Amino acid sequence: MNGLNIILAVTPVVLLIVLLGFLKVSGDKSAFITLIVTILIASFGFDFSIESIGLSMIYGTLKAIFPIVLIIIAAIYSYNVLVFTKKMEVLKFQFSNISKDKTIQLLTNSLFW
């Protein structure tokens, strides 16, 4: 691997860091700009075919979304189990006894509504 390949491979990561960290561009715009630059680098710098780029985008999207969906499903399942077994009431009671301050009680009770 020569130096140009290394620079081309690192460019999208550095671009995303610069856009988000230093230029304070929003996350969706930074990701979209980085995606376009990555597609251009892949097609012109590394001679990837359009098919390979498309399949790589699908793979990356699925790899990013799957863990998030899994966590959401597990959280919904856990919540439903707590409600079904009436243990949610125990949690509400415990959180309401954290403090005598009404504002803290309001905040903790609002978590379960």
C-alpha positions as CSV (number, residue, x, y, z in Angstrom):
1,M,0.0,0.0,0.0
2,N,1.6,3.3,-1.1
3,G,1.2,6.7,0.6
4,L,-1.5,7.9,-1.7
5,N,-3.7,5.0,-0.9
6,I,-3.3,5.6,2.8
7,I,-4.1,9.3,2.4
8,L,-7.2,8.5,0.4
9,A,-8.4,5.9,2.9
10,V,-8.0,8.3,5.9
11,T,-9.6,11.3,4.1
12,P,-13.2,10.5,4.9
13,V,-12.5,9.9,8.6
14,V,-10.5,13.2,8.9
15,L,-13.2,15.0,6.9
16,L,-15.9,13.9,9.3
17,I,-13.9,14.9,12.3
18,V,-13.1,18.3,10.8
19,L,-16.8,18.9,9.8
20,L,-18.2,17.9,13.1
21,G,-15.5,19.0,15.5
22,F,-14.0,22.1,14.1
23,L,-16.5,23.5,11.6
24,K,-19.5,22.6,13.8
25,V,-21.6,21.4,10.8
26,S,-24.6,19.4,11.8
27,G,-24.4,15.6,12.0
28,D,-26.6,14.8,9.1
29,K,-24.9,17.3,6.8
30,S,-21.5,16.1,7.8
31,A,-22.4,12.5,7.2
32,F,-23.9,13.3,3.8
33,I,-20.9,15.3,2.7
34,T,-18.5,12.5,3.9
35,L,-20.6,9.9,2.1
36,I,-20.3,11.8,-1.2
37,V,-16.6,12.3,-0.7
38,T,-16.2,8.6,0.2
39,I,-18.1,7.5,-2.9
40,L,-15.9,9.7,-5.1
41,I,-12.8,8.4,-3.5
42,A,-13.9,4.8,-3.9
43,S,-14.9,5.2,-7.5
44,F,-12.0,7.3,-8.7
45,G,-9.2,6.6,-6.2
46,F,-9.7,2.9,-5.8
47,D,-11.6,2.0,-9.0
48,F,-14.7,0.5,-7.2
49,S,-17.6,-0.3,-9.4
50,I,-21.0,1.3,-8.7
51,E,-22.3,-2.1,-7.7
52,S,-19.6,-2.6,-5.1
53,I,-20.2,0.9,-3.7
54,G,-24.0,0.3,-3.5
55,L,-23.5,-3.1,-1.8
56,S,-21.0,-1.6,0.7
57,M,-23.5,1.2,1.5
58,I,-26.3,-1.3,2.1
59,Y,-23.9,-3.5,4.3
60,G,-22.8,-0.4,6.3
61,T,-26.4,0.8,6.8
62,L,-27.5,-2.7,8.0
63,K,-24.5,-3.0,10.3
64,A,-25.2,0.4,11.9
65,I,-29.0,0.0,12.3
66,F,-29.2,-3.6,13.5
67,P,-27.7,-3.0,17.0
68,I,-29.8,0.0,17.5
69,V,-33.0,-1.9,16.6
70,L,-32.0,-4.7,18.9
71,I,-31.6,-2.4,21.8
72,I,-34.9,-0.7,21.2
73,I,-36.7,-4.1,20.9
74,A,-35.0,-5.3,24.2
75,A,-36.1,-2.1,25.9
76,I,-39.7,-2.4,24.8
77,Y,-39.7,-6.1,25.8
78,S,-38.3,-5.2,29.3
79,Y,-40.8,-2.4,29.8
80,N,-43.7,-4.7,28.8
81,V,-42.4,-7.4,31.2
82,L,-42.3,-4.9,34.0
83,V,-45.8,-3.7,33.3
84,F,-47.2,-7.2,33.0
85,T,-45.6,-8.4,36.3
86,K,-46.7,-5.2,38.1
87,K,-43.1,-4.5,39.0
88,M,-43.3,-1.1,37.4
89,E,-45.3,0.0,40.5
90,V,-42.4,-1.0,42.7
91,L,-40.0,1.1,40.6
92,K,-42.4,4.1,40.7
93,F,-42.6,3.7,44.5
94,Q,-38.8,3.5,44.9
95,F,-38.2,6.5,42.7
96,S,-40.8,8.6,44.5
97,N,-39.0,7.9,47.8
98,I,-35.7,9.1,46.6
99,S,-36.2,12.6,48.0
100,K,-38.7,14.7,49.9
101,D,-38.3,17.5,47.3
102,K,-41.4,17.8,45.1
103,T,-39.4,18.8,42.0
104,I,-37.2,15.7,42.2
105,Q,-40.3,13.5,42.7
106,L,-41.9,15.1,39.7
107,L,-38.9,14.4,37.6
108,T,-38.6,10.8,38.7
109,N,-42.3,10.2,38.3
110,S,-42.3,11.7,34.8
111,L,-39.9,8.9,33.8
112,F,-42.7,6.4,34.0
113,W,-45.6,8.2,32.4
